[in-house]
């Protein structure tokens, strides 16, 4: 069942689905009508209930072990099983859901007990996140932000040698759809010498890729970069909401704190490493004169196929636009190929000092802006710190986000001769500070 490049499913809504055709099969946690959260797989407009499938006897052998590990409302134990479990489950799901499957009748007989409509379900965080680390590997973003503060020297000397990151706050990561409460904090108004306290006035989004850790490592044991890809379970979209005015006052000397920790939004489906195999690419060549990565970060295979070709889109929808029935305004269209470091390099670097990574840990890539103005991944860059507001079809202008504004992240992978897959949306609507 490995030849699924253009295979169709007997579930008609999956065929040509923007995000969830047969070739994707992302995993997540969902509930219906207040029931306990359970594991499922997105397929077209439906969710395949893994617990119900297990009860119906649809799984055996390694696939059954994989499903059993996914139970309990979180995918941590499943992630810990590694690639072999993901492959076993994926191959069995392909057998069950492909057009012409001998199991179609049995599955259809179970109806919505096995295949509820996604619209009737609530999606949750896919794992219990022990730790969250946000990196800064979008080099175009790093240059753009650096230019705002250091026009003559936008990148600090360490940037091209070490994957920059900081430890974020796992307790405030939320799935798509959860409201974004405008944070309060200290800011230093222009021309003043003492800070004031109040609601953030320069609220921003950041377009990022989320990276889920599968198998972890023992404390003290580094993960070699040649093996690091095997420790990645999958990917999601991530919005690292940012209070720019709070950040400007607090970030020296230790970096972001309250300006980032109030909420991080993620898309709830885990798109597995296996689903993304057709969209792997060589890591883009570094510009002439850039240093080669140090030995512990350099692997020939990773450089040849460790990058991912994922189109990343940001949309803005305001209250006025909703009232006027206007479509969402595209703020940027970028790509994950703008990562200066691969996901495997992030895993290798994070563990090289003996730091223990655990199943269900989450990495953020950092803002993935492209080199063109239409590819920017934050309002800080688009408006150049508020100097150049954007104009919307509703007649409104924006320097930063206002209450009622909703940010929508989308992603899509395309390749000739292959079915396109997506990630589902990552949405967040800003509401007023308390």
C-alpha positions in Angstrom: 0.0 0.0 0.0 2.9 2.4 -0.4 2.0 3.5 -3.9 -0.5 6.2 -3.0 0.8 9.1 -5.0 -2.6 9.8 -6.7 -4.8 7.1 -5.1 -8.4 8.0 -4.3 -10.5 7.3 -1.2 -14.0 5.8 -1.1 -14.7 8.8 1.2 -15.7 11.2 -1.5 -14.9 14.4 0.4 -11.3 13.4 0.7 -10.7 13.4 -3.1 -9.3 16.8 -4.0 -9.7 18.1 -0.5 -7.6 21.2 0.1 -6.0 19.8 3.3 -6.9 16.2 4.0 -6.9 13.8 1.1 -5.9 10.2 1.5 -2.2 11.0 1.1 -2.2 13.1 4.3 -3.9 11.3 7.2 -2.8 13.7 10.0 -3.4 12.8 13.6 -5.1 14.7 16.4 -7.3 14.7 19.4 -11.0 15.5 19.2 -14.2 15.2 21.2 -18.0 15.2 20.3 -20.7 16.8 22.4 -18.6 17.0 25.6 -17.3 13.5 25.4 -13.8 12.6 26.6 -11.1 13.6 24.1 -10.0 10.7 21.8 -7.5 10.2 19.0 -8.5 10.5 15.4 -7.3 11.0 11.8 -8.5 13.7 9.5 -9.8 12.4 6.1 -11.7 14.8 3.9 -14.5 16.4 5.9 -14.6 13.6 8.4 -12.5 12.2 11.3 -11.6 8.6 11.5 -12.1 7.7 15.2 -9.1 5.4 16.1 -10.7 4.2 19.4 -13.9 3.2 17.6 -11.8 1.5 14.9 -9.9 -0.4 17.5 -13.1 -1.6 19.2 -14.4 -2.7 15.8 -11.4 -4.9 15.3 -10.0 -3.0 12.4 -6.4 -3.0 13.7 -4.0 -5.8 14.5 -0.2 -6.3 15.0 2.0 -3.2 15.0 -0.9 -1.0 13.8 -3.0 -2.1 16.8 -0.1 -1.3 19.1 0.2 2.2 17.6 -3.5 2.9 18.0 -3.5 1.6 21.6 -0.6 4.1 22.3 -2.7 6.9 20.9 -5.5 6.5 23.4 -6.1 8.6 26.6 -6.5 12.0 25.0 -2.9 12.7 24.1 -0.5 11.4 21.5 2.7 11.4 23.6 2.9 7.7 24.0 2.3 7.2 20.2 5.0 9.8 19.4 7.4 7.9 21.7 7.0 4.7 19.6 8.8 6.4 16.7 8.7 6.0 12.9 7.9 2.3 12.7 4.6 2.8 14.6 3.6 5.8 12.4 4.3 3.8 9.2 2.4 0.7 10.5 -0.7 2.9 11.3 -0.5 4.8 8.1 -0.3 1.7 5.9 -3.3 0.2 7.7 -5.3 3.4 7.3 -4.5 3.4 3.6 -5.8 -0.1 3.3 -9.0 0.8 5.1 -9.7 4.1 3.3 -8.4 3.6 -0.2 -10.9 3.3 -3.1 -11.8 -0.4 -3.5 -11.1 -1.3 0.1 -12.6 -4.6 1.2 -13.4 -3.0 4.6 -15.6 -0.2 3.2 -18.8 -2.0 4.0 -17.9 -2.7 7.6 -16.7 0.9 8.2 -19.8 2.4 6.5 -22.0 0.2 8.7 -20.6 1.9 11.7 -21.5 5.3 10.3 -20.7 8.4 12.3 -19.6 6.3 15.3 -16.4 5.7 13.3 -16.5 8.6 10.9 -18.0 11.7 12.5 -18.1 15.0 10.5 -15.2 17.2 11.5 -17.7 20.1 11.7 -19.4 18.3 14.6 -16.2 17.8 16.6 -14.1 20.0 18.8 -10.3 19.8 18.3 -7.8 19.8 21.2 -4.1 20.0 21.6 -2.7 16.8 20.1 -0.2 16.1 23.0 0.6 17.2 26.5 3.4 19.6 25.8 6.1 19.4 28.5 8.4 22.0 26.9 8.3 24.5 24.1 11.2 26.1 22.4 11.0 28.9 19.9 13.8 29.2 17.4 14.8 32.1 15.1 15.7 30.3 11.9 13.9 32.5 9.4 16.9 34.5 8.1 14.8 37.0 6.1 12.8 37.8 9.2 16.0 38.1 11.3 17.5 40.5 8.7 14.3 42.6 8.5 14.0 43.0 12.2 17.7 43.6 12.6 17.5 46.4 10.1 14.9 48.2 12.2 17.4 48.4 15.1 20.8 48.0 13.5 20.6 49.2 9.9 24.3 48.7 9.2 24.6 45.3 11.0 21.2 43.5 11.0 22.5 40.0 11.9 24.6 39.5 15.0 27.8 37.5 14.5 26.5 34.3 16.0 23.4 34.0 13.7 25.1 32.0 10.9 26.9 29.6 13.3 24.3 28.7 15.9 20.5 28.1 15.6 19.2 30.9 17.9 16.3 30.0 20.2 14.7 30.6 23.6 12.6 28.5 25.9 8.9 29.5 25.7 5.9 28.8 27.8 4.2 25.5 27.2 1.2 26.2 29.5 -0.3 28.9 27.2 -0.2 27.0 23.9 -3.7 26.6 22.6 -5.3 25.0 19.5 -6.8 27.0 16.6 -9.9 28.9 17.5 -9.1 29.9 21.0 -9.4 33.7 21.6 -6.3 35.8 22.0 -6.7 38.1 25.0 -4.8 41.3 24.5 -2.0 41.2 27.1 -1.0 43.8 29.6 2.5 44.7 30.7 5.1 47.4 31.1 6.0 49.5 28.1 8.3 52.6 27.7 6.4 55.2 25.7 8.4 57.2 23.1 10.2 60.2 24.7 9.6 58.9 28.2 12.2 57.8 30.8 9.9 55.7 33.0 7.6 52.8 32.0 3.8 52.6 32.2 1.6 49.6 32.7 -1.4 48.8 30.6 -2.7 46.9 27.6 -0.3 46.2 24.7 -0.9 48.6 21.8 1.4 46.9 19.3 0.1 43.4 19.1 1.5 41.2 16.3 1.4 37.7 14.9 4.4 35.5 13.7 4.1 33.0 10.9 5.9 29.8 12.0 6.1 26.1 11.5 5.7 23.9 14.6 7.8 20.8 15.0 6.6 17.9 17.2 9.2 15.8 18.9 8.7 12.0 18.7 11.2 9.8 20.5 13.3 11.8 23.0 16.7 11.2 24.5 18.2 10.5 27.9 19.6 13.5 29.7 23.3 13.8 28.9 23.0 12.0 25.5 23.1 14.2 22.4 21.1 13.3 19.3 23.4 13.2 16.3 22.2 15.3 13.4 22.3 12.2 11.2 19.7 10.6 13.4 17.8 13.8 14.4 15.1 13.5 11.7 14.0 10.2 13.2 13.1 12.1 16.4 10.6 14.3 14.6 7.0 13.0 14.7 5.4 15.7 12.6 4.6 19.3 11.9 1.9 21.9 12.5 1.3 25.6 12.0 2.3 27.9 14.8 1.4 31.6 15.5 3.8 33.1 18.1 1.7 36.1 19.1 3.9 39.0 20.1 3.4 42.2 22.1 6.0 44.3 20.4 5.9 47.3 22.8 6.2 45.1 25.8 9.0 43.2 24.1 11.0 46.3 23.2 11.1 47.3 26.9 11.8 43.8 28.5 14.0 41.9 26.0 17.4 43.3 27.1 19.4 41.5 28.3 17.6 38.1 28.4 15.2 38.2 25.5 11.4 37.8 25.2 9.4 37.1 28.4 5.8 38.4 29.0 5.7 39.7 25.4 5.5 36.1 24.1 4.1 33.9 26.9 0.5 35.1 27.0 -0.6 32.7 24.2 0.8 30.6 21.3 -1.7 29.2 18.8 -1.2 26.0 16.8 -3.1 24.1 14.2 -4.4 21.0 15.9 -3.5 18.3 13.3 -0.1 16.7 13.3 1.0 16.2 9.7 3.4 13.3 9.9 7.0 13.2 8.5 5.8 10.3 6.3 3.0 12.4 4.7 5.6 15.1 3.9 8.2 12.8 2.2 7.2 13.9 -1.3 7.8 17.5 -0.4 11.3 17.2 0.9 13.9 19.3 -0.8 17.6 20.0 -0.5 18.4 22.6 2.1 18.9 25.9 0.1 22.6 26.6 -0.5 24.0 29.3 1.8 25.0 32.5 0.2 28.7 32.8 -0.9 30.8 33.7 2.1 28.5 32.2 4.7 30.3 29.8 7.1 29.7 26.1 6.8 27.8 24.6 9.8 30.1 23.2 12.5 30.6 19.4 12.3 27.9 18.5 14.8 25.3 20.3 12.7 26.4 19.0 9.3 25.1 15.8 7.6 25.2 15.1 3.9 21.8 13.4 3.8 20.1 16.1 5.8 21.5 18.8 3.5 20.3 16.8 0.5 16.8 16.2 1.7 16.2 17.9 5.1 14.3 20.9 3.9 10.5 21.0 3.3 8.6 22.8 0.5 5.5 24.1 2.3 3.7 27.2 1.2 2.7 29.3 4.2 -0.1 31.9 4.0 -1.3 34.6 6.5 -4.8 36.2 6.2 -6.4 39.0 8.2 -10.1 39.3 8.8 -11.5 42.4 10.7 -14.9 43.0 12.3 -15.7 45.6 9.5 -14.7 43.1 6.8 -17.1 40.6 8.3 -19.9 43.1 8.4 -19.2 44.1 4.8 -18.9 40.4 3.7 -15.4 41.0 2.4 -12.9 38.2 2.0 -9.9 38.0 4.3 -7.0 40.1 3.3 -3.8 38.2 2.5 -0.9 39.6 4.5 1.8 37.3 3.2 2.6 34.2 1.3 5.9 32.6 2.2 7.5 29.2 2.3 9.3 26.9 4.8 12.3 26.8 2.5 13.2 30.2 4.1 14.5 28.3 7.1 18.3 28.9 7.4 18.6 25.6 9.5 16.8 22.3 9.0 14.5 20.8 11.5 17.0 18.1 12.2 19.7 20.7 12.9 17.4 22.2 15.5 17.0 18.8 17.2 20.7 18.2 17.1 21.6 21.6 18.5 18.9 21.5 21.2 20.3 18.2 22.6 24.0 18.7 22.0 24.6 19.9 25.6 22.8 16.9 27.0 19.4 18.6 27.3 16.6 16.0 27.5 13.9 16.2 24.8 10.7 14.3 25.4 7.8 13.0 23.3 5.3 15.8 22.8 7.8 18.6 23.1 7.2 21.4 20.6 9.6 23.6 18.6 8.7 26.8 16.8 10.7 27.6 13.7 10.7 31.3 14.1 9.0 33.7 11.7 9.4 32.4 8.1 9.4 35.5 6.0 10.6 35.4 2.4 12.9 37.9 0.6 10.0 39.8 -1.1 7.6 42.3 0.5 4.7 40.0 -0.3 6.3 37.2 1.7 6.7 38.9 5.1 5.5 37.0 8.2 4.7 39.7 10.7 3.2 43.2 10.8 6.4 44.4 12.4 8.1 43.8 9.1 5.2 44.7 6.8 4.6 48.1 8.4 8.3 48.6 9.3 7.5 49.1 13.0 4.3 51.0 12.3 5.7 53.5 9.9 3.8 52.3 6.9 0.2 51.1 7.7 -1.5 48.7 5.4 -4.8 49.6 3.7 -7.7 47.2 3.7 -10.6 46.9 1.3 -12.9 47.8 4.2 -11.3 51.3 4.3 -9.5 50.5 7.5 -5.7 50.7 8.0 -3.5 48.6 10.3 -0.2 49.2 11.9 -0.7 46.4 14.4 -3.7 44.2 15.4 -6.8 45.7 16.9 -9.5 44.0 19.0 -11.8 42.0 16.8 -9.0 41.2 14.2 -8.6 37.5 13.4 -5.4 36.1 12.0 -5.6 32.9 9.9 -2.6 30.8 9.0 -2.8 28.2 6.2 -0.2 25.8 4.6 -0.1 23.8 1.5 2.3 21.3 -0.1 2.2 20.8 -3.9 4.2 18.8 -6.3 3.5 17.8 -9.9 2.3 14.2 -10.0 1.4 14.1 -6.3 -1.8 14.9 -4.4 -1.6 18.3 -2.6 -1.9 18.2 1.2 -2.5 20.9 3.8 -2.4 21.5 7.5 -5.8 22.8 8.3 -6.2 26.4 9.7 -4.6 28.0 12.7 -7.0 30.8 13.7 -6.9 33.3 16.5 -9.2 36.3 17.2 -8.1 39.2 19.3 -10.3 40.2 22.2 -9.9 43.2 24.6 -7.7 43.1 27.6 -9.4 42.5 30.9 
